[in-house]
Amino acid sequence: MELEKLSKTSTTRYLYEYLEDLSRAGVQDFYVAARSGRTGQNGMRKQNTQSARNAQTTGNSASAQGEQTSPPVARSASTKASPVGEVPVSVAPSKSEPFRVYEPTGDSTAPEFAERTDRLRVICADVARCARCAELASSRTQTVFGSGNPTSELVFVGEGPGADEDAQGLPFVGRSGKLLTDMIEKGMGIPRDSVFICNVVRCRPPQNRNPHPDEAAACRPFLDATLDVVRPKFICCLGSIAAKNLLGVDVPIGRLRGKVHDYRGMKVVCTYHPAYLLRNPPAKKDAWADLQLLMREMGLPTPTK
């Protein structure tokens, strides 16, 4: 009889501890403790203490990591309508990575120079935080926003960054960039710093492949926002990828060049990409004819060569 009373007393005490532990820790934590063999008050106290320590360690690590690796943020992503010049797309921080802040060239005293520079820097920061294309965001060294004069009448649009551009964060800086500089300065007779240069996509596609249609579409808001800020009168598309994406057509570059197109009131001239000209030097003659057409439209003198 005494043993039976003792047994009931022990059982009652155990159930009391069980219910107390449930109320203190919650069913899920208690279940974890029970499976590990710690179902009494002492066991649950150890479990709760360890959980608190883990939470504190995790919190401290996350805080330290956030202070050290958070990428620059120009503004919070929002679903509200954005002012003209900002990109109304959702962007999210990806891995911490460097990016070259947009630095303008040209006459800093020109009207709207400072305002356009500030707006382009906002877009540049949004480009750097963009992770819409998982493959490009994971393989890039940094994004390549664009360079040049924010008040230029002429914008050159290429297809995407190459290895040199990915490394330096600037468009057209490799062999193709040198040829483009010659086309602008020696051919057209104007400084490269007087124009604005960007690409259809702002991340280097792996192995310099052509941008996929979905990648060009994901990056299109950045191109449109850039053009909205610079507001050029003329655009020169370098290569079929740039021409087809800007104009929204599926026509070979050979049929697009040699004529003036319209895009939202801006005059567009299409020519071969400098990289193609390096591989096919005879095509430089046609590219020179395209530049002469552009120069006539811009009212620039067109020397014969």
Backbone as CSV, one residue per row, in Angstrom:
resi,resn,N_x,N_y,N_z,CA_x,CA_y,CA_z,C_x,C_y,C_z
1,MET,0.833,-1.200,0.000,0.000,0.000,0.000,0.865,1.246,0.000
2,GLU,1.875,1.239,0.834,2.759,2.389,0.886,3.494,2.566,-0.444
3,LEU,3.869,1.429,-1.021,4.555,1.507,-2.326,3.623,2.075,-3.376
4,GLU,2.315,1.694,-3.282,1.370,2.211,-4.261,1.199,3.716,-4.109
5,LYS,1.089,4.206,-2.844,0.988,5.649,-2.613,2.225,6.376,-3.115
6,LEU,3.380,5.789,-2.883,4.629,6.396,-3.329,4.665,6.485,-4.843
7,SER,4.184,5.424,-5.474,4.175,5.415,-6.924,3.263,6.505,-7.470
8,LYS,2.045,6.642,-6.837,1.143,7.686,-7.292,1.717,9.074,-7.060
9,THR,2.375,9.226,-5.905,2.988,10.531,-5.614,4.061,10.870,-6.640
10,SER,4.884,9.899,-6.965,5.943,10.129,-7.955,5.351,10.456,-9.311
11,THR,4.287,9.735,-9.667,3.647,9.984,-10.961,3.043,11.380,-11.015
12,THR,2.400,11.777,-9.889,1.803,13.120,-9.840,2.867,14.197,-9.978
13,ARG,3.996,13.998,-9.269,5.083,14.976,-9.345,5.623,15.062,-10.771
14,TYR,5.768,13.904,-11.408,6.297,13.870,-12.775,5.356,14.616,-13.742
15,LEU,4.026,14.358,-13.577,3.069,15.036,-14.443,3.069,16.545,-14.205
16,TYR,3.223,16.937,-12.954,3.293,18.365,-12.633,4.480,19.016,-13.345
17,GLU,5.645,18.342,-13.239,6.839,18.868,-13.915,6.619,18.927,-15.432
18,TYR,5.965,17.879,-15.964,5.696,17.800,-17.396,4.862,18.998,-17.862
19,LEU,3.745,19.274,-17.125,2.870,20.376,-17.509,3.559,21.722,-17.322
20,GLU,4.339,21.848,-16.259,5.063,23.086,-16.018,6.065,23.356,-17.135
21,ASP,6.748,22.286,-17.547,7.714,22.428,-18.644,7.032,22.813,-19.943
22,LEU,5.860,22.224,-20.189,5.127,22.573,-21.399,4.768,24.051,-21.429
23,SER,4.300,24.559,-20.291,3.883,25.954,-20.235,5.057,26.902,-20.368
24,ARG,6.223,26.485,-19.855,7.397,27.359,-19.899,8.080,27.357,-21.269
25,ALA,8.227,26.157,-21.833,9.030,26.028,-23.038,8.223,25.970,-24.316
26,GLY,6.958,25.591,-24.242,6.190,25.389,-25.460,6.327,23.955,-25.912
27,VAL,5.303,23.479,-26.600,5.266,22.071,-26.969,6.434,21.693,-27.847
28,GLN,6.803,22.544,-28.815,7.857,22.175,-29.759,9.193,22.008,-29.060
29,ASP,9.561,22.970,-28.204,10.824,22.861,-27.489,10.827,21.648,-26.563
30,PHE,9.656,21.409,-25.910,9.599,20.268,-25.008,9.752,18.960,-25.776
31,TYR,9.165,18.918,-26.995,9.279,17.707,-27.800,10.741,17.438,-28.150
32,VAL,11.467,18.493,-28.460,12.886,18.325,-28.759,13.631,17.809,-27.547
33,ALA,13.307,18.378,-26.386,13.976,17.952,-25.167,13.620,16.512,-24.827
34,ALA,12.346,16.142,-25.038,11.921,14.786,-24.721,12.650,13.766,-25.584
35,ARG,12.813,14.077,-26.872,13.486,13.136,-27.758,14.955,12.983,-27.413
36,SER,15.523,14.019,-26.777,16.927,13.923,-26.389,17.083,13.347,-24.981
37,GLY,15.958,12.941,-24.339,16.018,12.315,-23.027,16.016,13.284,-21.886
38,ARG,15.678,14.590,-22.136,15.684,15.585,-21.067,14.263,16.092,-20.879
39,THR,13.451,15.334,-20.081,12.042,15.680,-19.952,11.669,16.236,-18.596
40,GLY,12.579,16.224,-17.678,12.274,16.795,-16.365,12.584,18.277,-16.347
41,GLN,12.307,18.931,-15.181,12.577,20.365,-15.081,14.038,20.675,-15.312
42,ASN,14.917,19.889,-14.724,16.346,20.142,-14.894,16.752,20.017,-16.361
43,GLY,16.200,18.984,-17.019,16.531,18.809,-18.437,16.048,19.974,-19.268
44,MET,14.803,20.430,-18.992,14.274,21.541,-19.765,15.004,22.832,-19.478
45,ARG,15.438,23.023,-18.230,16.220,24.222,-17.930,17.514,24.240,-18.731
46,LYS,18.145,23.044,-18.834,19.372,22.963,-19.647,19.069,23.258,-21.108
47,GLN,17.929,22.699,-21.570,17.552,22.928,-22.964,17.284,24.406,-23.219
48,ASN,16.534,25.049,-22.308,16.209,26.457,-22.487,17.456,27.323,-22.428
49,THR,18.364,26.993,-21.504,19.614,27.752,-21.395,20.424,27.656,-22.673
50,GLN,20.528,26.421,-23.211,21.292,26.237,-24.444,20.629,26.963,-25.604
51,SER,19.296,26.909,-25.666,18.579,27.599,-26.740,18.819,29.100,-26.677
52,ALA,18.806,29.645,-25.466,19.060,31.077,-25.311,20.455,31.441,-25.769
53,ARG,21.428,30.574,-25.384,22.806,30.842,-25.808,22.927,30.795,-27.327
54,ASN,22.281,29.800,-27.953,22.333,29.688,-29.409,21.707,30.888,-30.085
55,ALA,20.572,31.338,-29.533,19.897,32.491,-30.123,20.752,33.734,-30.016
56,GLN,21.416,33.897,-28.849,22.271,35.061,-28.657,23.444,35.028,-29.620
57,THR,24.062,33.830,-29.774,25.199,33.705,-30.688,24.787,33.994,-32.120
58,THR,23.635,33.441,-32.531,23.140,33.670,-33.884,22.842,35.133,-34.124
59,GLY,22.210,35.780,-33.138,21.897,37.194,-33.277,23.130,38.046,-33.410
60,ASN,24.151,37.746,-32.554,25.386,38.517,-32.626,26.077,38.322,-33.959
61,SER,26.090,37.065,-34.457,26.744,36.791,-35.742,26.035,37.512,-36.866
62,ALA,24.687,37.478,-36.858,23.928,38.141,-37.915,24.153,39.640,-37.874
63,SER,24.205,40.205,-36.653,24.428,41.641,-36.535,25.780,42.033,-37.062
64,ALA,26.812,41.243,-36.679,28.166,41.558,-37.137,28.269,41.409,-38.638
65,GLN,27.644,40.346,-39.170,27.709,40.133,-40.605,26.988,41.248,-41.345
66,GLY,25.859,41.707,-40.808,25.117,42.786,-41.452,25.915,44.066,-41.493
67,GLU,26.712,44.329,-40.404,27.512,45.544,-40.374,28.662,45.476,-41.351
68,GLN,29.190,44.257,-41.592,30.390,44.145,-42.402,30.110,43.937,-43.872
69,THR,28.995,43.241,-44.211,28.819,42.836,-45.599,27.597,43.408,-46.278
70,SER,26.797,44.232,-45.617,25.620,44.758,-46.281,26.027,45.646,-47.443
71,PRO,25.471,45.404,-48.648,25.829,46.213,-49.796,25.216,47.592,-49.704
72,PRO,25.753,48.564,-50.460,25.192,49.907,-50.427,23.744,49.880,-50.892
73,VAL,22.904,50.637,-50.225,21.504,50.692,-50.584,21.129,52.138,-50.829
74,ALA,20.646,52.419,-52.023,20.267,53.786,-52.335,18.891,54.113,-51.770
75,ARG,17.977,53.127,-51.831,16.648,53.319,-51.290,16.030,51.960,-51.091
76,SER,15.045,51.877,-50.274,14.402,50.602,-50.024,13.526,50.228,-51.198
77,ALA,13.481,48.908,-51.472,12.584,48.439,-52.524,11.148,48.694,-52.090
78,SER,10.332,49.127,-53.021,8.967,49.482,-52.681,8.061,49.188,-53.857
79,THR,6.797,49.000,-53.562,5.837,48.794,-54.630,5.183,50.101,-55.036
80,LYS,5.563,51.209,-54.394,4.990,52.487,-54.756,5.559,52.951,-56.088
81,ALA,4.841,53.814,-56.773,5.335,54.337,-58.045,6.598,55.137,-57.791
82,SER,7.592,54.957,-58.665,8.859,55.643,-58.496,8.887,56.894,-59.350
83,PRO,9.636,57.931,-58.907,9.792,59.115,-59.734,10.491,58.749,-61.035
84,VAL,10.334,59.596,-62.040,10.996,59.349,-63.315,12.500,59.275,-63.099
85,GLY,13.128,58.286,-63.655,14.565,58.129,-63.489,14.933,57.069,-62.499
86,GLU,13.991,56.672,-61.633,14.240,55.557,-60.740,13.598,54.317,-61.335
87,VAL,14.089,53.166,-60.953,13.650,51.923,-61.576,12.531,51.292,-60.770
88,PRO,11.321,51.177,-61.337,10.195,50.615,-60.592,10.195,49.098,-60.619
89,VAL,11.295,48.504,-60.213,11.373,47.049,-60.150,11.843,46.657,-58.767
90,SER,11.485,45.460,-58.365,11.894,44.965,-57.058,13.332,44.495,-57.122
91,VAL,14.165,45.018,-56.238,15.550,44.590,-56.172,15.826,44.096,-54.770
92,ALA,16.727,43.154,-54.651,17.042,42.587,-53.347,18.540,42.409,-53.233
93,PRO,19.114,42.674,-52.061,20.550,42.503,-51.904,20.958,41.068,-52.201
94,SER,22.017,40.905,-52.985,22.580,39.586,-53.204,23.840,39.484,-52.369
95,LYS,24.831,38.776,-52.864,26.072,38.695,-52.107,26.734,40.068,-52.057
96,SER,27.532,40.307,-51.046,28.242,41.571,-50.946,29.291,41.622,-52.036
97,GLU,29.251,42.662,-52.833,30.186,42.760,-53.938,30.447,44.222,-54.244
98,PRO,31.591,44.532,-54.839,31.895,45.922,-55.156,31.110,46.381,-56.372
99,PHE,30.948,47.668,-56.512,30.434,48.206,-57.761,30.968,49.626,-57.904
100,ARG,31.150,50.014,-59.140,31.705,51.335,-59.418,30.569,52.356,-59.434
101,VAL,30.639,53.318,-58.549,29.645,54.374,-58.496,29.747,55.215,-59.763
102,TYR,28.608,55.562,-60.324,28.605,56.363,-61.549,29.275,57.714,-61.316
103,GLU,30.295,57.996,-62.116,30.999,59.278,-62.072,30.822,59.968,-63.414
104,PRO,30.181,61.130,-63.446,29.866,61.775,-64.719,31.085,62.387,-65.394
105,THR,30.979,62.560,-66.682,31.962,63.317,-67.451,31.209,64.442,-68.154
106,GLY,31.943,65.350,-68.749,31.296,66.457,-69.447,31.335,67.744,-68.647
107,ASP,30.552,68.707,-69.081,30.526,70.036,-68.481,29.645,70.034,-67.234
108,SER,30.273,70.130,-66.081,29.529,70.073,-64.819,28.669,71.306,-64.577
109,THR,28.888,72.370,-65.361,28.075,73.584,-65.198,26.837,73.562,-66.086
110,ALA,26.700,72.528,-66.897,25.547,72.449,-67.794,24.259,72.317,-66.991
111,PRO,23.159,72.865,-67.495,21.878,72.745,-66.781,21.511,71.277,-66.547
112,GLU,21.017,70.987,-65.372,20.552,69.655,-64.967,21.675,68.631,-64.831
113,PHE,22.912,69.054,-64.935,24.037,68.116,-64.826,24.031,67.430,-63.463
114,ALA,23.956,68.220,-62.398,23.999,67.657,-61.043,22.777,66.796,-60.762
115,GLU,21.595,67.272,-61.179,20.365,66.521,-60.916,20.395,65.178,-61.635
116,ARG,20.795,65.181,-62.885,20.838,63.921,-63.646,21.900,62.975,-63.086
117,THR,23.009,63.540,-62.635,24.045,62.705,-62.027,23.513,61.988,-60.795
118,ASP,22.813,62.722,-59.935,22.251,62.113,-58.727,21.255,61.008,-59.074
119,ARG,20.429,61.241,-60.059,19.419,60.243,-60.433,20.070,59.010,-61.056
120,LEU,21.121,59.216,-61.828,21.825,58.070,-62.405,22.541,57.264,-61.326
121,ARG,23.020,57.932,-60.297,23.671,57.206,-59.201,22.669,56.341,-58.436
122,VAL,21.436,56.804,-58.338,20.395,55.992,-57.700,20.153,54.727,-58.516
123,ILE,20.046,54.882,-59.837,19.837,53.721,-60.705,21.043,52.799,-60.648
124,CYS,22.235,53.378,-60.622,23.471,52.590,-60.545,23.476,51.717,-59.294
125,ALA,23.070,52.275,-58.168,23.025,51.497,-56.923,21.962,50.401,-57.000
126,ASP,20.839,50.699,-57.637,19.800,49.680,-57.806,20.292,48.545,-58.695
127,VAL,21.043,48.882,-59.744,21.618,47.857,-60.615,22.540,46.947,-59.801
128,ALA,23.355,47.539,-58.947,24.323,46.763,-58.159,23.637,45.798,-57.202
129,ARG,22.413,46.135,-56.746,21.700,45.273,-55.808,20.794,44.265,-56.489
130,CYS,20.680,44.353,-57.811,19.720,43.516,-58.515,20.175,42.056,-58.545
131,ALA,19.241,41.162,-58.255,19.525,39.726,-58.304,18.433,38.999,-59.078
132,ARG,17.835,39.680,-60.058,16.731,39.087,-60.813,17.186,37.909,-61.661
133,CYS,18.386,37.972,-62.204,18.909,36.878,-63.026,19.904,36.091,-62.181
134,ALA,19.492,34.948,-61.687,20.293,34.208,-60.717,21.670,33.842,-61.273
135,GLU,21.726,33.399,-62.525,23.007,32.984,-63.086,23.963,34.165,-63.217
136,LEU,23.473,35.289,-63.694,24.337,36.456,-63.874,24.758,37.046,-62.529
137,ALA,23.822,37.101,-61.585,24.133,37.676,-60.278,25.166,36.850,-59.523
138,SER,25.151,35.531,-59.731,26.076,34.658,-59.005,27.450,34.574,-59.664
139,SER,27.529,34.899,-60.950,28.807,34.743,-61.655,29.544,36.059,-61.882
140,ARG,28.870,37.175,-61.699,29.500,38.461,-61.994,30.546,38.832,-60.942
141,THR,31.531,39.612,-61.358,32.447,40.241,-60.402,31.797,41.493,-59.832
142,GLN,31.212,42.269,-60.710,30.458,43.449,-60.324,29.554,43.838,-61.486
143,THR,28.597,44.678,-61.213,27.722,45.163,-62.276,28.425,46.269,-63.058
144,VAL,27.961,46.494,-64.280,28.533,47.537,-65.137,27.385,48.455,-65.547
145,PHE,27.281,49.586,-64.882,26.135,50.461,-65.093,26.226,51.239,-66.403
146,GLY,27.263,52.030,-66.554,27.422,52.890,-67.723,28.407,53.993,-67.404
147,SER,28.753,54.775,-68.398,29.708,55.865,-68.176,29.442,56.980,-69.175
148,GLY,29.919,58.162,-68.818,29.835,59.271,-69.749,29.069,60.462,-69.234
149,ASN,28.626,61.278,-70.197,28.022,62.570,-69.938,26.510,62.429,-69.717
150,PRO,26.006,62.830,-68.540,24.569,62.678,-68.261,23.678,63.630,-69.047
151,THR,24.281,64.626,-69.700,23.489,65.567,-70.503,23.796,65.429,-71.993
152,SER,24.376,64.298,-72.374,24.763,64.109,-73.773,23.539,63.958,-74.680
153,GLU,23.710,64.405,-75.928,22.667,64.211,-76.935,22.770,62.830,-77.574
154,LEU,23.863,62.120,-77.320,24.107,60.840,-77.977,24.411,59.753,-76.944
155,VAL,23.710,58.623,-77.061,23.951,57.460,-76.218,24.285,56.261,-77.102
156,PHE,25.373,55.576,-76.774,25.725,54.323,-77.432,25.233,53.172,-76.553
157,VAL,24.571,52.202,-77.168,24.045,51.053,-76.429,24.645,49.777,-77.007
158,GLY,25.367,49.021,-76.157,25.918,47.733,-76.556,25.063,46.607,-76.009
159,GLU,25.586,45.381,-76.077,24.782,44.240,-75.631,25.021,43.868,-74.175
160,GLY,26.289,43.800,-73.731,26.575,43.418,-72.357,28.065,43.488,-72.067
161,PRO,28.448,43.492,-70.794,29.863,43.572,-70.429,30.617,42.307,-70.813
162,GLY,31.917,42.470,-71.107,32.819,41.347,-71.293,33.694,41.174,-70.064
163,ALA,34.770,40.417,-70.210,35.634,40.123,-69.066,36.300,41.382,-68.521
164,ASP,36.810,42.244,-69.401,37.474,43.470,-68.943,36.484,44.406,-68.256
165,GLU,35.297,44.501,-68.822,34.274,45.367,-68.239,33.816,44.848,-66.883
166,ASP,33.677,43.525,-66.782,33.290,42.900,-65.520,34.329,43.161,-64.436
167,ALA,35.593,43.189,-64.823,36.670,43.414,-63.857,36.758,44.875,-63.420
168,GLN,36.512,45.806,-64.361,36.702,47.226,-64.061,35.417,47.969,-63.713
169,GLY,34.270,47.389,-64.044,33.009,48.049,-63.739,32.644,49.163,-64.688
170,LEU,33.283,49.196,-65.875,33.018,50.224,-66.882,32.724,49.570,-68.227
171,PRO,31.867,50.179,-69.049,31.559,49.597,-70.353,32.644,49.900,-71.386
172,PHE,32.888,48.947,-72.278,33.778,49.122,-73.421,35.167,49.640,-73.002
173,VAL,35.893,48.793,-72.269,37.245,49.163,-71.847,38.306,48.208,-72.406
174,GLY,37.915,47.107,-73.033,38.876,46.172,-73.610,39.224,46.554,-75.037
175,ARG,39.523,45.564,-75.847,39.866,45.830,-77.251,38.688,46.452,-77.997
176,SER,37.496,45.955,-77.708,36.309,46.551,-78.325,36.132,48.002,-77.890
177,GLY,36.467,48.279,-76.637,36.365,49.639,-76.134,37.336,50.576,-76.811
178,LYS,38.536,50.101,-77.081,39.525,50.934,-77.775,39.041,51.267,-79.182
179,LEU,38.468,50.265,-79.854,37.956,50.523,-81.201,36.773,51.491,-81.156
180,LEU,35.896,51.336,-80.166,34.771,52.268,-80.042,35.278,53.684,-79.796
181,THR,36.295,53.822,-78.961,36.872,55.144,-78.719,37.386,55.752,-80.018
182,ASP,38.052,54.948,-80.840,38.541,55.439,-82.136,37.378,55.831,-83.043
183,MET,36.320,55.052,-83.031,35.153,55.375,-83.858,34.551,56.721,-83.444
184,ILE,34.518,56.987,-82.142,33.929,58.230,-81.649,34.862,59.416,-81.869
185,GLU,36.118,59.243,-81.463,37.042,60.378,-81.472,37.691,60.606,-82.840
186,LYS,38.202,59.547,-83.449,38.852,59.707,-84.749,37.843,59.763,-85.896
187,GLY,36.778,58.980,-85.758,35.777,58.960,-86.819,34.817,60.132,-86.749
188,MET,34.174,60.321,-85.596,33.170,61.364,-85.467,33.766,62.706,-85.060
189,GLY,34.986,62.689,-84.534,35.644,63.940,-84.181,35.140,64.562,-82.900
190,ILE,34.603,63.745,-81.978,34.133,64.258,-80.690,34.765,63.431,-79.576
191,PRO,34.942,64.010,-78.376,35.533,63.242,-77.276,34.605,62.126,-76.812
192,ARG,35.188,61.004,-76.431,34.366,59.925,-75.883,33.648,60.382,-74.631
193,ASP,34.279,61.222,-73.821,33.666,61.694,-72.580,32.429,62.556,-72.812
194,SER,32.196,62.964,-74.072,31.043,63.823,-74.348,29.776,63.021,-74.611
195,VAL,29.888,61.685,-74.714,28.719,60.842,-74.973,28.457,59.962,-73.752
196,PHE,27.335,59.256,-73.774,27.025,58.310,-72.708,26.999,56.915,-73.314
197,ILE,27.554,55.940,-72.578,27.675,54.572,-73.075,27.127,53.601,-72.037
198,CYS,26.295,52.662,-72.481,25.771,51.635,-71.589,25.469,50.374,-72.397
199,ASN,24.896,49.364,-71.739,24.579,48.102,-72.388,23.143,47.683,-72.109
200,VAL,22.659,46.732,-72.911,21.326,46.181,-72.703,21.239,45.467,-71.362
201,VAL,22.244,44.635,-71.032,22.323,44.002,-69.715,23.532,44.534,-68.978
202,ARG,23.447,44.593,-67.660,24.485,45.237,-66.860,25.367,44.243,-66.107
203,CYS,25.202,42.942,-66.383,26.063,41.905,-65.819,26.664,41.102,-66.963
204,ARG,27.890,40.635,-66.790,28.526,39.847,-67.835,27.903,38.454,-67.928
205,PRO,27.388,38.072,-69.088,26.940,36.690,-69.270,28.142,35.742,-69.238
206,PRO,28.018,34.580,-68.623,29.140,33.634,-68.535,29.710,33.305,-69.916
207,GLN,31.046,33.243,-69.992,31.763,32.937,-71.233,31.397,33.907,-72.368
208,ASN,30.949,35.102,-71.994,30.611,36.134,-72.980,29.532,35.685,-73.967
209,ARG,28.665,34.783,-73.541,27.565,34.380,-74.416,26.602,35.551,-74.596
210,ASN,25.721,35.430,-75.600,24.696,36.454,-75.794,23.720,36.450,-74.622
211,PRO,23.217,37.604,-74.235,22.202,37.631,-73.173,20.951,36.874,-73.606
212,HIS,20.368,36.124,-72.680,19.116,35.444,-72.972,17.977,36.469,-73.015
213,PRO,16.924,36.176,-73.754,15.801,37.130,-73.826,15.230,37.512,-72.459
214,ASP,15.140,36.527,-71.544,14.593,36.856,-70.226,15.544,37.746,-69.435
215,GLU,16.844,37.609,-69.666,17.814,38.470,-68.986,17.727,39.896,-69.515
216,ALA,17.598,40.029,-70.833,17.441,41.363,-71.419,16.149,42.013,-70.939
217,ALA,15.093,41.220,-70.824,13.815,41.755,-70.347,13.902,42.183,-68.886
218,ALA,14.607,41.398,-68.069,14.747,41.737,-66.648,15.543,43.014,-66.462
219,CYS,16.493,43.262,-67.355,17.358,44.445,-67.242,16.788,45.658,-67.988
220,ARG,15.735,45.453,-68.755,15.190,46.536,-69.584,14.774,47.771,-68.771
221,PRO,14.168,47.617,-67.592,13.806,48.821,-66.828,14.995,49.729,-66.525
222,PHE,16.187,49.134,-66.352,17.367,49.953,-66.090,17.767,50.755,-67.332
223,LEU,17.653,50.136,-68.500,17.961,50.855,-69.743,16.965,51.981,-69.971
224,ASP,15.686,51.679,-69.800,14.671,52.710,-70.000,14.833,53.858,-69.006
225,ALA,15.127,53.513,-67.754,15.302,54.558,-66.746,16.514,55.432,-67.064
226,THR,17.584,54.814,-67.557,18.781,55.573,-67.934,18.465,56.543,-69.063
227,LEU,17.766,56.071,-70.073,17.403,56.939,-71.201,16.449,58.040,-70.761
228,ASP,15.572,57.740,-69.794,14.658,58.763,-69.281,15.413,59.896,-68.598
229,VAL,16.524,59.570,-67.967,17.307,60.597,-67.278,18.164,61.384,-68.267
230,VAL,18.914,60.688,-69.105,19.826,61.366,-70.040,19.043,62.119,-71.118
231,ARG,17.940,61.548,-71.559,17.092,62.134,-72.599,17.890,62.520,-73.850
232,PRO,18.560,61.561,-74.470,19.345,61.892,-75.666,18.433,62.145,-76.867
233,LYS,18.977,62.816,-77.837,18.260,63.004,-79.098,18.607,61.894,-80.090
234,PHE,19.771,61.251,-79.849,20.248,60.232,-80.773,20.756,59.011,-79.999
235,ILE,20.528,57.836,-80.574,21.024,56.594,-80.003,21.719,55.815,-81.107
236,CYS,22.878,55.261,-80.792,23.580,54.384,-81.721,23.625,52.993,-81.109
237,CYS,22.946,52.040,-81.745,22.937,50.651,-81.277,24.126,49.914,-81.878
238,LEU,24.907,49.297,-81.005,26.105,48.587,-81.431,25.809,47.088,-81.474
239,GLY,25.513,46.580,-82.657,25.263,45.157,-82.816,23.787,44.798,-82.818
240,SER,23.504,43.573,-83.264,22.118,43.132,-83.422,21.389,42.975,-82.092
241,ILE,22.102,42.510,-81.039,21.446,42.325,-79.737,20.898,43.646,-79.225
242,ALA,21.713,44.696,-79.291,21.274,46.008,-78.820,20.144,46.545,-79.685
243,ALA,20.285,46.422,-81.004,19.280,46.975,-81.918,17.940,46.272,-81.758
244,LYS,17.954,44.949,-81.728,16.704,44.195,-81.618,16.003,44.452,-80.293
245,ASN,16.780,44.518,-79.206,16.167,44.729,-77.895,15.634,46.139,-77.731
246,LEU,16.361,47.127,-78.205,15.892,48.502,-78.054,14.651,48.742,-78.902
247,LEU,14.702,48.335,-80.164,13.612,48.623,-81.087,12.467,47.614,-80.992
248,GLY,12.717,46.487,-80.328,11.664,45.485,-80.209,11.337,44.805,-81.516
249,VAL,12.350,44.524,-82.304,12.151,43.879,-83.603,13.013,42.631,-83.693
250,ASP,12.700,41.784,-84.639,13.501,40.589,-84.900,13.964,40.626,-86.351
251,VAL,14.861,41.566,-86.594,15.351,41.824,-87.944,16.873,41.777,-87.919
252,PRO,17.519,41.143,-88.899,18.988,41.099,-88.919,19.598,42.497,-88.945
253,ILE,20.764,42.611,-88.359,21.431,43.909,-88.280,21.704,44.480,-89.667
254,GLY,21.939,43.591,-90.640,22.193,44.062,-92.001,21.023,44.820,-92.592
255,ARG,19.810,44.511,-92.136,18.624,45.213,-92.621,18.266,46.418,-91.756
256,LEU,18.821,46.485,-90.561,18.536,47.612,-89.666,19.490,48.778,-89.898
257,ARG,20.700,48.486,-90.293,21.690,49.542,-90.503,21.414,50.262,-91.825
258,GLY,21.991,51.454,-91.936,21.838,52.227,-93.166,20.595,53.085,-93.216
259,LYS,19.823,53.122,-92.127,18.620,53.939,-92.079,18.429,54.478,-90.665
260,VAL,17.555,55.466,-90.552,17.284,56.084,-89.254,15.951,55.562,-88.726
261,HIS,15.966,55.034,-87.502,14.765,54.519,-86.841,14.316,55.503,-85.772
262,ASP,13.100,55.336,-85.319,12.579,56.184,-84.249,12.289,55.334,-83.022
263,TYR,12.731,55.821,-81.876,12.384,55.178,-80.612,11.980,56.262,-79.626
264,ARG,10.682,56.374,-79.380,10.132,57.352,-78.429,10.630,58.765,-78.730
265,GLY,10.691,59.109,-80.005,11.116,60.443,-80.408,12.611,60.615,-80.545
266,MET,13.388,59.587,-80.231,14.844,59.637,-80.388,15.236,58.958,-81.695
267,LYS,16.163,59.545,-82.418,16.625,58.981,-83.677,17.660,57.889,-83.394
268,VAL,17.464,56.744,-84.014,18.312,55.583,-83.747,19.012,55.147,-85.024
269,VAL,20.331,55.000,-84.924,21.141,54.453,-86.015,21.794,53.178,-85.507
270,CYS,21.728,52.118,-86.296,22.288,50.829,-85.904,23.528,50.514,-86.730
271,THR,24.520,49.940,-86.071,25.734,49.540,-86.776,26.288,48.275,-86.137
272,TYR,27.407,47.807,-86.659,28.003,46.572,-86.147,28.685,46.820,-84.804
273,HIS,28.704,45.783,-83.989,29.389,45.851,-82.702,30.901,45.889,-82.936
274,PRO,31.639,46.670,-82.158,33.101,46.714,-82.323,33.760,45.341,-82.269
275,ALA,33.246,44.426,-81.439,33.827,43.083,-81.375,33.683,42.365,-82.718
276,TYR,32.561,42.573,-83.388,32.364,41.979,-84.714,33.337,42.593,-85.713
277,LEU,33.564,43.892,-85.605,34.495,44.562,-86.517,35.921,44.067,-86.327
278,LEU,36.286,43.715,-85.098,37.617,43.164,-84.849,37.771,41.797,-85.509
279,ARG,36.700,41.035,-85.556,36.745,39.710,-86.184,36.582,39.792,-87.702
280,ASN,35.938,40.863,-88.166,35.658,41.022,-89.600,36.035,42.432,-90.054
281,PRO,37.322,42.715,-90.190,37.773,44.062,-90.553,37.124,44.645,-91.811
282,PRO,36.782,43.853,-92.846,36.138,44.456,-94.018,34.823,45.173,-93.702
283,ALA,34.160,44.778,-92.597,32.888,45.403,-92.240,33.071,46.816,-91.686
284,LYS,34.306,47.217,-91.427,34.548,48.575,-90.912,34.082,49.633,-91.908
285,LYS,34.136,49.302,-93.194,33.685,50.253,-94.214,32.193,50.561,-94.039
286,ASP,31.403,49.511,-93.785,29.968,49.715,-93.556,29.713,50.474,-92.253
287,ALA,30.493,50.157,-91.226,30.337,50.861,-89.950,30.654,52.341,-90.103
288,TRP,31.639,52.655,-90.917,31.988,54.063,-91.155,30.842,54.777,-91.869
289,ALA,30.180,54.085,-92.795,29.030,54.677,-93.475,27.902,54.948,-92.474
290,ASP,27.724,54.038,-91.499,26.698,54.238,-90.476,27.021,55.444,-89.603
291,LEU,28.289,55.606,-89.260,28.689,56.759,-88.450,28.479,58.061,-89.221
292,GLN,28.753,58.034,-90.519,28.521,59.238,-91.329,27.037,59.591,-91.353
293,LEU,26.167,58.592,-91.446,24.729,58.830,-91.383,24.352,59.466,-90.058
294,LEU,24.901,58.943,-88.981,24.624,59.488,-87.646,25.105,60.923,-87.537
295,MET,26.280,61.182,-88.046,26.839,62.532,-87.973,25.997,63.530,-88.765
296,ARG,25.494,63.122,-89.906,24.628,64.016,-90.690,23.362,64.330,-89.921
297,GLU,22.804,63.337,-89.267,21.588,63.575,-88.484,21.857,64.503,-87.303
298,MET,23.057,64.422,-86.758,23.423,65.257,-85.608,23.902,66.646,-86.025
299,GLY,24.100,66.837,-87.308,24.581,68.134,-87.777,26.088,68.299,-87.613
300,LEU,26.823,67.178,-87.509,28.270,67.224,-87.387,28.919,67.143,-88.763
301,PRO,30.064,67.774,-88.929,30.769,67.653,-90.215,31.141,66.200,-90.465
302,THR,31.047,65.757,-91.710,31.343,64.364,-92.045,32.522,64.299,-93.000
303,PRO,33.724,64.208,-92.448,34.918,64.123,-93.316,34.917,62.803,-94.078
304,THR,35.469,62.820,-95.256,35.600,61.584,-96.022,36.871,60.879,-95.629
305,LYS,36.841,59.537,-95.688,38.019,58.774,-95.303,38.317,57.740,-96.372
